[in-house]
């Protein structure tokens, strides 16, 4: 009875979401994805709604999907970092959006939803630490070939009409040849995938905007869409990060130059040591 009561209390909170979440996933280890964030919006009535994921790419910018932000350009957005839980996070891990940048060629009225990429600039520098780190992005020209193993993560539903869990989930996926992609996924700026151990493992409602990283922790994809959360055994779709590498650099040129913290120095040294390892 107590378990049922708890579920009833939390159910409205965990089911208020708009787009895609992890299906056939497992709970992620704390700190495994230090760049993972979840994005909240504050509605006109003051309700706080979690609706998409994203990844930290620098002290001021978060990478996400354009379709996450398109309908909420005027809403106040919050970015929550450094946690694996939707409910257990402190106020210091929450950053307000200063501005949003949606790709100029993104058109929500076209079925393929190409150029589904966006940035959130937060209102102050994100403080890096053991659990908050930027992710390395795939460089322009990098190709993630069919057969490559990736990891996706998010706080999504476990099925199309299923509940939303409070813990960060992850799934192992495998990139497939573009010939296996659904019609809307056949474009050079996109790539498709299936689950590794469980073929139907996929993003689901609410995971949109979250990262897909390779074995070296390099983000090569942005979670975009799936059909019935992978249940139809049709490959799901990612936006290819390397295709938009120059766009990202152009839009983040105003990055601040505040003194580096201890963790930022550690991250910078690791980045320099690993520079060039993006496959």
C-alpha atoms as one frame of an Amber mdcrd trajectory, in Angstrom:
protein
   0.000   0.000   0.000   2.822   2.429   0.872   4.494   1.745  -2.471   1.262
   2.466  -4.338   0.804   5.735  -2.443   4.323   6.887  -3.264   3.826   6.126
  -6.940   0.565   8.061  -7.002   2.234  11.091  -5.427   5.079  11.154  -7.932
   3.191  10.067 -11.043   2.084  13.567 -12.180   5.644  14.862 -11.832   7.254
  12.064 -13.794   4.686  11.990 -16.611   4.687  15.713 -17.478   6.938  15.540
 -20.517   6.793  16.276 -24.187   9.342  14.328 -26.222  11.340  11.093 -26.335
  12.840   8.711 -23.342  15.168   5.629 -22.815  13.454   2.286 -23.549  15.079
  -1.017 -22.471  17.735   0.922 -20.524  19.527   0.379 -17.204  20.299   2.777
 -14.354  23.538   4.708 -14.987  26.348   4.816 -12.428  26.667   8.123 -10.579
  29.238  10.276 -12.377  29.360   8.122 -15.514  27.892  10.931 -17.645  29.102
  14.175 -15.978  28.091  16.212 -19.019  24.462  15.044 -18.968  21.853  17.662
 -18.044  18.098  17.830 -17.937  16.184  20.899 -19.061  13.172  22.325 -17.269
  10.728  25.007 -18.331   8.574  27.175 -16.124   5.027  27.414 -17.461   2.785
  30.486 -17.360   1.174  29.033 -14.232   4.522  28.586 -12.522   4.769  24.807
 -12.858   8.244  23.359 -13.429   8.274  20.729 -16.180  11.189  18.496 -17.180
  10.988  18.017 -20.930  14.359  17.282 -22.584  18.009  16.381 -22.100  21.238
  18.004 -23.208  25.006  17.969 -22.753  27.492  20.466 -21.340  29.974  21.488
 -24.033  31.631  24.459 -22.282  31.324  26.740 -19.257  28.387  28.597 -20.774
  26.810  26.345 -23.395  24.606  23.269 -23.438  23.944  21.296 -26.633  20.435
  19.961 -27.267  17.838  19.379 -30.005  16.042  22.193 -31.821  12.646  20.523
 -31.463  13.086  20.706 -27.680  13.290  24.494 -27.683  11.234  25.538 -30.693
   7.865  25.683 -28.889   9.294  27.208 -25.732  11.440  30.095 -26.986   9.682
  32.552 -24.669   9.539  30.294 -21.610  12.020  30.569 -18.767  14.350  27.580
 -19.013  16.464  25.957 -16.316  19.420  23.607 -16.847  20.158  21.098 -14.064
  23.679  19.621 -13.952  25.698  17.197 -11.830  22.987  14.750 -10.836  21.589
  11.357 -11.806  18.262  12.105 -10.135  15.304  14.209 -11.228  14.372  14.897
  -7.625  17.551  14.904  -5.521  19.558  17.912  -6.695  20.554  21.111  -4.910
  19.967  24.687  -6.068  23.658  25.267  -6.871  23.333  22.729  -9.706  20.620
  24.753 -11.460  21.428  27.371 -14.106  19.040  29.763 -15.813  18.982  30.162
 -19.580  20.332  33.494 -20.800  19.531  32.821 -24.451  18.782  30.011 -26.895
  20.118  29.435 -30.393  18.154  27.238 -32.798  19.690  26.280 -36.133  18.601
  28.766 -38.781  17.537  26.032 -41.204  15.500  24.018 -38.738  11.926  23.786
 -39.997   9.413  22.066 -37.680   6.900  21.874 -40.519   9.005  19.486 -42.595
   8.645  15.744 -41.801  12.392  15.014 -41.686  13.089  17.774 -39.125  16.619
  18.299 -40.434  19.072  20.641 -38.661  17.556  19.508 -35.355  20.239  21.117
 -33.205  20.232  23.964 -30.701  22.269  25.604 -27.951  21.381  27.050 -24.580
  23.633  29.760 -23.145  23.332  29.834 -19.358  23.451  33.055 -17.365  26.698
  32.270 -15.511  29.687  29.972 -15.796  28.967  26.331 -15.023  31.193  25.203
 -12.165  33.068  22.044 -13.103  33.764  19.347 -10.530  33.923  15.568 -10.281
  30.305  15.228 -11.397  30.058  18.206 -13.771  32.274  18.173 -16.862  31.962
  19.220 -20.513  31.886  16.505 -23.148  34.300  16.364 -26.053  32.545  16.775
 -29.414  33.269  14.910 -32.630  35.253  17.057 -35.056  34.173  18.127 -38.524
  34.734  15.281 -40.970  34.568  12.582 -38.322  32.521   9.596 -39.501  30.828
   7.180 -37.131  30.630   4.022 -39.214  27.983   1.322 -39.207  28.706  -1.149
 -36.429  30.119   1.456 -34.021  28.974   0.980 -30.408  27.608   4.031 -28.587
  25.922   4.876 -25.288  22.804   7.005 -24.941  21.420   8.396 -21.692  18.361
  10.204 -20.399  15.532  10.367 -17.890  12.830   9.131 -20.208   9.911   6.827
 -20.230  10.616   3.108 -20.456   7.911   2.667 -23.094   5.718   4.961 -25.177
   2.966   5.157 -22.543   5.031   4.006 -19.597   6.117   5.950 -16.515   9.072
   8.283 -16.246  11.719   7.136 -13.788  13.590   9.452 -11.421  17.031   7.926
 -12.143  19.221   8.507 -15.184  19.036   5.561 -17.583  21.506   4.467 -20.224
  21.516   1.991 -23.092  24.155   0.484 -25.356  23.374   0.970 -29.037  24.893
   0.107 -32.412  24.968   2.330 -35.496  23.425   0.723 -38.592  23.877   1.399
 -42.280  21.738   4.234 -43.621  19.895   1.771 -45.865  18.173   0.463 -42.718
  17.048   3.921 -41.576  13.399   4.971 -41.682  12.617   7.345 -44.554  12.944
  10.462 -42.384  16.388   9.334 -41.198  18.080   9.049 -44.588  20.317  12.134
 -44.665  24.054  12.739 -44.271  23.436  14.829 -41.135  21.717  11.878 -39.427
  22.567   8.342 -38.345  20.443   5.460 -37.148  20.868   2.791 -34.516  19.465
  -0.277 -32.810  20.178  -1.742 -29.371  23.214  -3.994 -28.883  21.949  -6.763
 -26.580  18.290  -5.799 -26.945  17.515  -4.726 -30.550  14.570  -2.567 -29.441
  16.673  -0.476 -26.989  15.989   3.115 -27.961  15.359   6.657 -26.871  11.781
   7.238 -25.822   9.552  10.149 -24.842  11.708  12.835 -23.112  15.268  11.762
 -23.992  15.462  14.191 -26.914  18.488  16.462 -26.962  20.573  14.080 -24.883
  24.020  12.781 -25.893  25.142   9.694 -27.779  28.823   9.044 -27.033  31.370
   6.588 -28.391  33.776   4.324 -26.464  36.153   7.246 -25.890  33.466   9.458
 -24.379  33.228  11.658 -27.470  29.751  12.900 -28.303  28.965  11.899 -31.867
  25.174  12.194 -31.809  22.207  14.057 -30.345  19.092  12.046 -29.534  16.479
  12.975 -32.115  13.570  10.579 -32.594  12.238   7.044 -32.498   9.112   5.235
 -33.678   7.066   3.815 -30.792  10.227   3.997 -28.627  11.896   1.259 -30.678
   9.076  -1.228 -30.154   8.473  -1.564 -33.917  12.087  -2.788 -34.407  12.699
   0.171 -36.724  16.060   1.930 -36.110  15.950   5.180 -34.132  17.612   8.408
 -35.282  20.434  10.660 -34.055  21.625  14.034 -35.305  25.273  13.708 -36.353
  27.410  16.133 -34.275  30.388  16.267 -36.668  28.114  17.563 -39.451  27.409
  20.655 -37.336  30.879  21.104 -35.819  31.551  24.418 -37.575  28.080  25.736
 -36.706  28.662  24.973 -33.026  32.052  26.709 -33.059  30.596  29.770 -34.788
  27.759  30.125 -32.278  29.952  29.692 -29.187  32.738  32.151 -30.047  31.670
  34.462 -27.210  32.768  31.938 -24.568  33.979  33.780 -21.454  37.563  33.751
 -20.183  37.167  33.649 -16.383  40.045  32.067 -14.372  40.053  28.273 -14.462
  39.023  26.333 -11.369  40.887  23.227 -10.125  38.489  20.879 -11.931  38.614
  22.956 -15.114  42.406  22.684 -15.128  42.164  18.911 -14.680  39.626  18.711
 -17.507  41.845  20.863 -19.769  44.891  18.649 -19.148  42.813  15.527 -19.890
  41.475  17.155 -23.037  44.991  18.018 -24.254  46.237  14.488 -23.532  43.290
  12.943 -25.344  43.158  15.443 -28.186  42.706  13.688 -31.488  41.144  10.573
 -29.953  37.643  10.880 -31.370  36.854   7.513 -32.892
